[in-house]
Amino acid sequence: MTAPEWIDHDEITRRVSHDRARRLLGQALTDGFDPTGEPPRTAADAADGHLLFMPSTVGAATGVKLLSVSPDNPARGFPRIQGWYILMDSDTLTPTVLLDGTALTTIRTPAVSMLGVEYLCPEQVDQVLFIGSGPQTVAHAEALLALRRPARAVLSARNAERAAATAARITELGIPCEVVEAADLPSAARASQLIICATSTAEPVLESDWVADGTCIVAIGSHEPDRRELTGELMSRSLVVVEDVDTALREAGDVVRAIDEGHLDRASLRTLREVVLGEITAPVDRPTVVKTVGMGWQDLVIAAGAADPR
């Protein structure tokens, strides 16, 4: 068997920009792919963390992502999440390309978010609020610039040093960004047309009465059913858009806990596919929540795009 081609982090980011990644995902849905029935993410405990296995087939493409999640890694000088992607020949399932899975995750997550922003965020964004100071906050800021040009950004995070560093990086991208104290977060949220939550918190960081009608909220913080960034009250008054209903009911804590509390029901959930196909539009009389957890088909589509950069 011929050794698979290796595509490293830098080459993936060269071949697939944030803008191209978003367009690849949207094209897959426009071309008829339906995430309903997608194999679920499988998790297994390993050492002090766990492994994630994400297989998928989209059209003629087949692949699988393997991720390791080790919560203590940042203190050791290693990434919390590391990963590899195996792209295969769909006829024989022979591995043909091996890709840096961490790079795919870094690109895929904001690409999915921006697919929602493209259709559901107000055209005029005077202010964007970022909650969280990790790598995904910067990646979302960079991806956003392909769609909207906010006049300013504000950032809230628990670690003041990291918040300042992340705000500086966002400013360097071209969005003037300031750090806000926790006491000023409610007023910052009310003044924002777009709010991006990218935290590792288990409890809500955004309250319902902080958010104005017509605001678009993106919540990407976790794929675990017992963790959430948004209150049930906020979910209740919002249009809630997810990647796939069954996936959200398994993994999206914002959805699962809101349903358990009686604030939300399955029938009210809408999907990104409906949004892309023009079946759902953004309301102006309530907020919109785009809650994502990441799915295997998204990594596959972007991996296939990286393998064929035409």
FENMO-V506444 format. One record per backbone hydrogen bond with DSSP energy under -0.5 kcal/mol. NH is the residue of the N-H (numbers start at 0). CO is the residue of the C=O. E is the energy in kcal/mol with one decimal. If there is no record, write none. Layout:
nh co e
NH CO E
NH CO E
This chain:
nh co e
4 95 -2.4
6 97 -2.5
7 5 -0.5
11 7 -2.4
12 8 -2.3
13 9 -1.6
14 10 -2.2
15 11 -2.7
16 14 -0.6
20 16 -2.6
21 17 -2.0
22 18 -2.0
23 19 -2.7
24 20 -2.0
25 21 -2.4
26 22 -2.5
27 23 -2.0
28 24 -1.7
29 25 -2.5
30 26 -2.6
31 28 -1.2
32 27 -2.2
37 34 -2.4
41 52 -2.3
43 50 -2.1
45 48 -2.3
48 45 -2.8
49 68 -2.0
50 43 -3.1
51 66 -2.7
52 41 -2.6
53 64 -2.5
55 62 -2.1
57 60 -2.3
60 57 -2.3
61 87 -0.8
62 55 -2.2
63 85 -1.8
64 53 -2.1
65 83 -2.6
66 51 -2.4
66 64 -0.5
67 81 -3.1
68 49 -2.8
69 67 -0.5
69 79 -2.8
72 69 -2.1
74 71 -0.6
75 71 -0.7
75 72 -1.6
76 72 -0.8
76 73 -0.9
77 72 -2.2
81 67 -2.3
83 65 -2.3
84 98 -2.8
85 63 -2.7
86 84 -0.6
86 96 -3.1
87 61 -2.8
88 93 -2.6
89 59 -0.6
89 87 -0.5
92 88 -2.9
95 86 -3.0
96 86 -1.8
97 4 -3.7
98 84 -2.8
99 6 -1.6
100 82 -1.6
100 98 -0.7
101 82 -1.1
103 99 -1.5
104 100 -2.2
105 101 -2.4
106 102 -1.9
107 103 -3.6
108 104 -2.3
109 105 -0.6
110 106 -1.5
111 107 -2.4
112 108 -1.9
113 109 -3.1
114 110 -1.4
115 111 -1.4
116 112 -2.2
117 113 -2.9
118 114 -0.9
119 115 -2.5
120 116 -2.0
124 122 -0.7
125 123 -0.6
127 151 -1.7
128 193 -2.6
129 127 -0.5
129 153 -2.9
130 195 -2.8
131 129 -0.6
131 155 -2.5
133 197 -0.5
136 133 -1.1
137 133 -1.1
138 134 -2.4
139 135 -2.4
140 136 -2.0
141 137 -2.5
142 138 -2.4
143 139 -2.4
144 140 -1.0
145 142 -1.4
146 143 -2.4
147 143 -2.8
150 124 -1.0
151 125 -1.2
152 175 -3.0
153 127 -2.2
154 177 -2.4
155 129 -2.4
159 157 -0.8
162 158 -2.6
163 159 -2.2
164 160 -2.0
165 161 -2.7
166 162 -2.6
167 163 -1.9
168 164 -1.7
169 165 -2.3
170 166 -2.2
171 167 -1.9
172 168 -1.2
173 169 -0.7
173 170 -1.1
174 169 -1.7
175 173 -0.6
177 152 -1.8
179 154 -2.7
183 180 -1.3
184 181 -1.2
187 183 -2.1
188 184 -2.6
189 185 -2.1
190 186 -1.3
191 188 -1.5
192 126 -1.7
193 126 -1.1
194 215 -2.5
195 128 -3.1
196 194 -0.6
196 217 -3.4
197 130 -3.1
197 195 -0.6
204 228 -2.9
205 228 -1.3
209 206 -1.2
210 207 -1.7
213 285 -1.1
214 211 -1.6
215 192 -2.3
216 214 -0.5
216 287 -3.2
217 194 -3.0
218 289 -2.5
219 196 -2.5
219 217 -0.5
226 223 -1.6
227 201 -0.7
230 205 -1.4
234 230 -2.1
235 231 -2.2
236 232 -1.4
237 234 -1.0
238 286 -2.4
239 237 -0.6
240 238 -0.6
240 288 -3.3
241 269 -3.0
242 290 -0.6
247 243 -2.5
248 244 -2.3
249 245 -1.1
250 246 -2.6
251 247 -1.8
252 223 -0.8
252 250 -1.1
254 251 -0.8
255 251 -3.1
256 252 -2.6
257 253 -0.9
258 254 -2.3
259 255 -2.4
260 256 -1.8
261 258 -1.5
262 257 -2.6
263 257 -1.0
267 264 -1.5
268 265 -1.7
269 239 -2.4
271 241 -1.8
274 270 -1.6
275 271 -2.9
276 272 -2.2
277 274 -1.5
278 273 -2.7
279 273 -1.0
281 118 -0.5
287 214 -2.7
288 238 -3.3
289 216 -3.4
289 287 -0.5
290 240 -2.4
290 288 -0.7
291 218 -1.8
291 289 -0.6
297 294 -0.9
298 294 -1.2
299 295 -2.2
300 296 -2.5
301 297 -1.9
302 298 -2.8
303 299 -2.8
304 300 -1.7
305 301 -2.2
306 302 -2.1
307 303 -1.3
